[in-house]
Amino acid sequence: MEWPSASVPDREPDGEYWNERVETRSREQRREEVLEKLNHQVRYAYDNSEFYREFYSDVDADPRDISSFEEFEQLPVLTSEDIKAEQKAHPPFGRFLCIDEDDIARIYGTSGTTGRPKVFGVGEGDWDRIKSWHAQILYGVGLRPDDRVIIASPFIQYLGSWGALVGAERLGATTFPFGAGMEGQTAQAVHWIDDLQPDALYGTPSYAIYLGETAREEGFDPAEDFSFRLMFFSGEPGASVPATRRKIEEMYDCEVIDQGSMAEMTPWMSNSGCAHLENGMHVWEDIVHTELLDPDTEEPLELGNEGVPTYTHLGRTSQPMIRYWSGDISYWESAEESGCDCDRTYPVLPRGVYGRVDDMLVVRGKNVFPSQIEDRLFDLEAFGEEFRVVVDDQEALDSLDLVVEIADDADAGVEEYRKTVRTAIKSEIGLTPEVEVVEQGALERTQFKADRVTDRRQMEVGSNTA
């Protein structure tokens, strides 16, 4: 086997697949190839990284000769905290860079909003492979070389925008890297979209809704006046939240595709919907090896279970991540169980990535994911398209409070709507929230990822331990 591969296989002309044999072969055949790639990747990291040699010093399996998945699963899980500590001790990239700094072609990073930002160095060969893998996956999404794509997310250190851009470019599509985040930019985007009539958009689901609201304020009907055929999203769960997905589909009369793993795991499109999957994402496990691990024991879980996606690069020479714990929560099932008509044989995350281990709210003993609340609210006819969740500690009992917009054209009155929200949320999570109703537009919109949850219990703990 050539490792890492020079490029992805050539695209087959005018078909459903980039490469039908690769995408529809049995999972057993695919896993044979994945194991061989894992062996190459782990050996490369061990040989070229002092960090990994130390990290694997107590492992019984030989990192230079991984001959089974059971041996691979003996390797310790790598966490975000491990990366931050390594990069703090050996700035800026850490000792898992594996290439000379002179050979770095691109540098990206995280925002650092939760502490020290992580730094990513990507070599030229890896960046070229990322372009090709993303092009292959976008072809499965339904993007074609004659399409025009607007990238409506920030072009900062955020890898999502850049990954979408280079994948669409490698596919041969015409790209408009418009960006997002500057004052007045969304209103400008509306008029650019009206002029250029792009076929596809990349961004976040919450921004697509904000863009649609802004278009209506500017006098446009997105479904009638724009020509979007599809929108592909990453960065937050909304595109696999059924009600949010329907909201965007109806707003623009287009297909909605969910995508995304983690910036550290670029090619991050290795989790992706397709032109046929009604909800969720295929796991392109021959591009990035994916496990679901038990949140408590870190033991691997078979298909049909909920756990934490944990990723391993299969062809990275610069800063490879091996058994990288995402901290996300998802459920996976077989391609057959998903019922997708595309006939790809990759496992499926039918609900996408719907939460994070550290974002799960435990309220009065019940596990609550914000995406559950989002799904029920977007299903309500009178919902005004934005909400906030506040969890607090009231007299030794946790309280769950919602601030919810009511649509300007709602038939229901405020009190009737408040009761409807309380009933809908209780039926979903088993808890009755206190609900404050505000007019549509009262809550701030986002041009990037939505931040809707405040847990004041954590704030109190933080202030007591400072």
C-alpha positions in Angstrom: 0.0 0.0 0.0 1.2 3.5 -0.9 1.0 5.6 2.3 0.0 8.3 2.5 -1.8 8.0 -0.8 -0.8 10.6 -3.4 -4.4 11.5 -4.1 -8.0 10.1 -4.0 -9.0 7.9 -6.9 -10.1 9.7 -10.1 -13.8 10.6 -10.2 -16.0 8.5 -12.4 -17.7 10.5 -15.0 -21.3 11.7 -14.6 -22.3 9.1 -11.9 -23.7 9.0 -8.4 -20.4 8.2 -6.9 -16.9 9.6 -7.0 -15.7 6.0 -6.8 -18.5 3.4 -6.7 -16.2 0.4 -5.7 -14.7 2.3 -2.7 -18.0 3.8 -1.5 -20.2 0.6 -1.8 -17.8 -2.2 -0.9 -18.6 -4.3 2.2 -17.6 -2.9 5.5 -15.4 -5.9 6.1 -13.4 -5.2 3.0 -13.1 -1.5 4.0 -11.9 -2.4 7.5 -9.1 -4.5 6.1 -7.8 -1.4 4.3 -8.4 0.8 7.3 -6.4 -1.5 9.6 -3.5 -1.3 7.1 -3.7 2.5 7.1 -3.8 2.5 10.9 -0.7 0.5 11.1 1.1 2.9 8.8 -0.3 6.0 10.6 0.6 4.9 14.1 4.1 3.7 13.1 4.7 7.0 11.3 3.6 9.0 14.4 5.7 6.8 16.7 8.8 7.1 14.6 8.5 10.9 14.1 7.1 12.2 17.3 8.7 12.2 20.7 5.3 13.0 22.2 3.8 9.8 20.9 6.8 7.7 21.9 6.3 9.0 25.5 2.5 8.7 25.2 2.7 5.0 24.2 5.6 4.1 26.6 3.3 1.8 28.8 1.3 0.2 26.0 1.6 -3.6 25.6 1.0 -3.5 21.9 3.8 -2.5 19.5 3.0 0.9 18.0 5.3 0.0 15.1 3.3 -3.1 14.2 -0.5 -2.8 14.8 -1.9 -6.0 13.5 -5.5 -5.9 14.8 -8.1 -3.5 15.9 -7.8 -4.9 19.4 -4.1 -3.9 19.5 -5.0 -0.5 18.2 -7.6 -0.1 20.9 -4.9 -0.5 23.6 -3.5 2.9 22.6 -4.5 5.6 25.1 -7.2 8.1 24.2 -5.8 11.6 23.3 -7.8 14.6 24.6 -7.9 18.3 24.0 -6.3 18.8 27.4 -3.3 16.6 26.3 -2.9 18.8 23.2 -3.0 22.1 25.2 -0.6 20.8 27.8 1.9 19.6 25.1 1.7 22.8 23.2 2.2 24.9 26.3 5.3 22.8 27.2 6.6 22.8 23.7 5.2 25.8 21.9 3.8 26.5 19.5 3.0 23.2 17.8 3.9 20.5 20.3 6.1 17.5 19.7 3.5 15.7 17.5 4.1 18.0 14.5 6.1 15.2 12.8 7.5 17.5 10.1 10.0 20.3 10.1 8.4 23.7 10.8 9.8 24.9 7.5 7.6 22.3 5.7 4.3 23.8 7.2 2.2 25.2 4.5 -0.8 26.4 6.5 -1.4 27.4 10.2 -4.8 27.4 11.8 -6.0 27.4 15.3 -8.9 27.5 17.8 -10.4 30.7 19.2 -9.1 29.9 22.7 -12.4 30.9 24.3 -12.1 28.1 26.8 -8.4 28.5 27.5 -5.2 28.3 25.6 -5.9 28.1 21.8 -4.7 25.0 20.0 -2.4 25.5 17.0 -2.6 23.4 13.8 0.3 23.1 11.4 -0.6 21.5 8.1 2.0 20.3 5.5 1.6 20.9 1.8 1.0 17.2 1.0 -1.7 16.9 3.7 -3.4 20.1 2.5 -3.6 18.7 -1.0 -5.1 15.5 0.2 -7.6 17.4 2.3 -8.8 19.3 -0.8 -9.3 16.0 -2.7 -11.1 14.2 0.2 -13.4 17.1 0.6 -14.1 17.3 -3.1 -15.0 13.6 -3.1 -17.4 14.0 -0.2 -19.0 17.1 -1.6 -19.6 15.2 -4.8 -21.6 12.7 -2.7 -23.5 15.7 -1.2 -24.6 16.6 -4.7 -22.3 19.5 -5.5 -21.1 19.5 -9.1 -18.4 21.3 -11.1 -20.8 23.6 -12.8 -22.3 24.8 -9.5 -21.7 28.2 -7.9 -21.0 28.1 -4.1 -21.1 31.0 -1.6 -19.0 30.4 1.6 -20.9 32.4 4.3 -18.8 31.8 7.4 -15.8 33.6 8.9 -12.5 33.4 7.2 -10.4 33.5 10.3 -8.5 30.7 12.0 -11.7 28.6 11.8 -10.9 25.6 9.5 -14.5 25.1 8.5 -14.6 27.9 6.0 -11.3 27.0 4.5 -12.1 23.3 4.2 -15.4 24.1 2.4 -13.6 26.5 0.1 -10.8 24.2 -1.0 -13.0 21.2 -1.4 -15.4 23.0 -3.7 -12.5 24.5 -5.6 -10.9 21.1 -6.1 -14.2 19.7 -7.3 -14.2 22.4 -10.0 -17.1 24.5 -8.6 -17.1 28.3 -8.8 -16.6 29.6 -5.3 -17.5 33.0 -3.7 -15.6 33.2 -0.3 -17.9 35.9 1.1 -17.3 35.3 4.8 -19.4 36.5 7.7 -19.2 38.4 11.0 -18.7 42.0 10.0 -21.3 44.6 10.7 -23.7 44.9 7.9 -22.2 42.0 6.0 -25.4 39.8 6.2 -27.5 42.5 4.4 -24.8 42.7 1.8 -24.8 39.0 1.4 -28.5 39.1 0.6 -28.0 41.4 -2.3 -24.9 39.5 -3.6 -27.0 36.3 -3.5 -29.8 38.0 -5.4 -27.3 39.2 -8.0 -25.2 36.0 -8.4 -27.9 33.3 -7.7 -25.5 30.7 -6.2 -26.6 27.1 -6.3 -25.1 26.2 -2.9 -24.2 27.8 0.5 -21.8 26.7 3.2 -22.2 28.1 6.8 -23.8 27.3 10.1 -27.5 26.4 10.4 -28.2 29.3 12.8 -26.6 31.7 10.3 -28.7 30.4 7.5 -31.8 31.2 9.5 -30.5 34.7 10.3 -29.6 35.2 6.6 -33.2 34.2 5.7 -34.7 36.6 8.2 -32.5 39.4 6.9 -33.5 38.6 3.3 -37.2 39.0 4.3 -36.4 42.3 6.0 -34.7 43.4 2.8 -37.9 42.6 0.8 -36.9 39.1 -0.6 -38.6 35.7 -0.3 -35.6 33.3 0.0 -37.6 30.4 -1.5 -38.8 32.4 -4.5 -36.0 34.9 -5.1 -32.9 32.8 -4.5 -31.8 29.7 -6.4 -30.2 27.5 -3.7 -30.4 23.8 -4.5 -28.5 22.7 -1.4 -26.9 24.1 1.7 -24.2 22.2 3.6 -23.4 23.0 7.2 -21.0 22.3 10.1 -20.1 23.9 13.4 -23.3 23.1 15.4 -26.0 20.4 15.5 -28.9 22.2 13.8 -28.7 20.6 10.4 -29.6 17.2 11.9 -32.1 18.6 14.3 -35.3 17.7 12.4 -37.3 20.8 13.0 -34.4 23.1 12.4 -33.6 21.2 9.2 -37.2 21.6 8.0 -37.2 25.3 8.9 -34.2 25.9 6.6 -35.5 23.6 3.8 -38.8 25.5 3.8 -37.2 28.9 4.1 -35.1 28.4 1.0 -36.8 25.4 -0.8 -33.5 23.5 -0.9 -31.8 20.4 0.4 -30.0 20.6 3.8 -26.8 18.6 4.4 -25.1 18.1 7.8 -21.4 17.7 8.0 -18.5 17.9 10.4 -16.2 16.2 12.9 -13.5 18.5 14.4 -11.0 21.1 13.2 -8.2 19.0 14.6 -9.4 16.1 12.5 -9.4 17.9 9.1 -10.5 16.5 6.7 -13.4 17.4 8.9 -16.0 16.5 6.2 -15.4 12.8 7.0 -18.8 12.9 8.7 -21.3 14.0 6.0 -24.8 13.7 4.8 -25.4 12.9 1.1 -28.0 13.8 -1.5 -30.3 10.9 -0.3 -29.9 10.7 3.5 -32.9 12.3 5.1 -31.2 13.1 8.3 -27.7 12.7 9.9 -24.3 11.9 8.4 -22.4 9.0 6.8 -19.1 8.2 8.5 -16.4 8.0 5.8 -14.3 5.7 7.9 -11.7 5.0 5.2 -10.8 8.7 5.3 -10.8 9.2 9.1 -11.1 6.1 11.3 -14.0 6.6 13.7 -14.8 4.8 16.9 -17.7 5.4 19.3 -16.5 5.0 22.9 -18.4 4.7 26.1 -18.4 8.2 27.8 -17.5 6.6 31.2 -15.2 3.6 30.4 -13.8 4.6 27.0 -14.5 1.1 25.8 -15.4 0.8 22.1 -19.1 0.5 21.3 -20.6 -1.5 18.5 -23.1 -0.1 16.0 -26.5 0.6 17.7 -25.1 2.5 20.6 -24.6 6.0 21.8 -21.2 7.3 22.7 -18.3 9.7 22.0 -16.9 9.8 18.5 -13.2 9.3 18.7 -11.1 9.9 15.6 -7.8 8.8 14.0 -6.2 10.3 10.9 -5.4 7.7 8.3 -3.2 9.8 6.0 -1.7 12.7 7.9 2.1 13.4 8.0 1.7 16.7 9.9 0.3 16.8 13.4 -1.6 13.4 13.2 -4.3 12.8 15.8 -4.6 9.2 17.0 -7.7 8.2 19.0 -8.7 11.8 19.5 -11.6 12.1 22.0 -14.1 14.6 20.5 -16.2 15.1 23.6 -19.3 15.0 21.4 -22.3 12.7 21.8 -23.8 10.7 18.9 -25.5 7.4 18.1 -24.4 5.3 15.2 -26.0 2.5 13.1 -25.3 0.5 10.0 -26.0 1.7 6.5 -28.8 -0.8 6.2 -30.5 0.4 9.3 -30.3 4.0 8.1 -32.5 3.3 5.0 -30.4 5.6 2.9 -31.0 5.0 -0.8 -27.4 6.0 -1.9 -26.2 2.4 -1.3 -23.0 3.6 0.4 -22.0 1.2 3.1 -20.5 3.6 5.6 -22.0 3.6 9.2 -24.5 6.5 9.8 -25.0 9.0 12.6 -28.8 9.3 12.1 -29.1 12.2 14.5 -25.8 13.8 13.6 -23.7 15.1 16.5 -26.4 16.2 18.9 -24.6 17.3 22.0 -21.4 17.3 24.0 -20.5 15.4 27.1 -19.7 18.7 28.8 -22.8 20.5 27.4 -25.3 18.0 28.6 -27.4 19.6 31.3 -28.4 17.4 34.2 -31.5 19.0 35.6 -33.3 17.3 38.5 -31.7 14.1 37.6 -32.6 14.2 33.9 -30.2 14.5 31.0 -31.1 17.4 28.8 -29.4 18.3 25.5 -30.1 21.8 24.1 -30.7 20.3 20.7 -33.8 18.6 22.1 -35.3 21.9 23.1 -34.4 23.4 19.7 -36.1 20.6 17.9 -39.4 21.0 19.8 -39.4 24.8 19.5 -38.8 24.9 15.8 -41.8 22.5 15.4 -44.1 25.1 16.9 -46.0 27.2 14.4 -45.8 30.4 16.5 -42.1 30.1 17.3 -40.2 33.3 16.5 -36.9 31.6 15.5 -34.7 32.3 18.6 -34.5 31.2 22.2 -32.3 31.0 25.3 -32.0 28.4 28.1 -31.1 29.3 31.6 -30.4 26.7 34.3 -30.2 27.9 37.9 -30.3 26.6 41.5 -33.4 27.7 43.3 -33.8 26.7 46.9 -31.9 23.4 46.5 -33.8 22.5 43.3 -32.6 23.1 39.8 -34.7 25.4 37.7 -35.0 25.4 33.9 -36.0 28.7 32.4 -36.6 29.5 28.7 -36.8 32.8 27.0 -38.6 32.2 23.7 -39.6 34.5 20.9 -43.1 34.5 19.5 -43.6 35.1 15.8 -44.9 38.5 14.7 -47.7 36.8 12.7 -48.6 34.2 15.4 -52.3 33.5 15.8 -51.8 32.5 19.4 -51.7 35.0 22.2 -48.8 35.3 24.6 -50.3 33.2 27.4 -51.6 30.5 25.1 -48.2 30.3 23.5 -46.4 30.1 26.9 -48.6 27.1 27.8 -47.9 25.5 24.4 -44.1 25.8 24.9 -44.3 24.4 28.5 -46.3 21.4 27.3 -44.1 20.8 24.3 -40.8 20.9 26.2 -42.2 18.7 29.0 -43.2 16.1 26.5 -39.7 16.0 25.1 -37.5 16.2 28.3 -39.8 15.3 31.1 -39.4 18.7 32.9 -41.7 21.7 32.9 -39.8 24.9 32.3 -40.6 28.4 33.3 -41.2 30.3 30.0 -40.7 34.0 29.3 -42.2 35.1 25.9 -40.6 38.0 24.0 -41.3 39.5 20.7 -39.6 38.2 17.5 -36.2 39.8 17.0 -35.7 40.6 20.7 -32.9 38.0 21.1 -29.6 38.6 19.4 -28.9 36.7 16.2 -25.5 35.2 15.4 -23.3 35.3 12.3 -21.5 32.2 13.3 -22.3 29.5 16.0 -25.3 30.0 18.2 -24.7 30.2 22.0 -28.0 29.8 23.7 -27.3 28.2 27.1 -26.4 29.7 30.4 -25.8 27.4 33.4 -25.7 29.7 36.4 -24.9 26.7 38.7 -21.5 26.5 37.0 -20.9 30.2 37.4 -21.6 29.9 41.1 -19.2 27.0 41.4 -16.6 28.9 39.5 -16.9 32.0 41.8 -16.6 29.8 44.9 -13.4 28.2 43.8 -11.7 31.2 42.3 
